């Protein structure tokens, strides 16, 4: 036997599905390359580079273009190179 509470949750789930499908818009991305090595960096810069997913020199990584990622890139801009950016 269905209770009124169960019917409300079912209707909310049914409404949420179209929103998820609508959010599949092309995301903004940014491609970066580690231009210089991490050997002479301070530990905070090494941690930032690792957080960006870069491990080796000349490694290229495509990331989602968010304010957090852009801030991390700004902190180590002297070590990385922005290859491309989609809007």
Secondary structure, DSSP 8 states (H G I E B T S, - for coil): ---HHHHHHHHHHHHHHHHHHHT-----EEEEEE-S-STTS-HHHHHHHHHTT--STT-EEEEE--HHHHHHHHHTTTTEEEEEE--
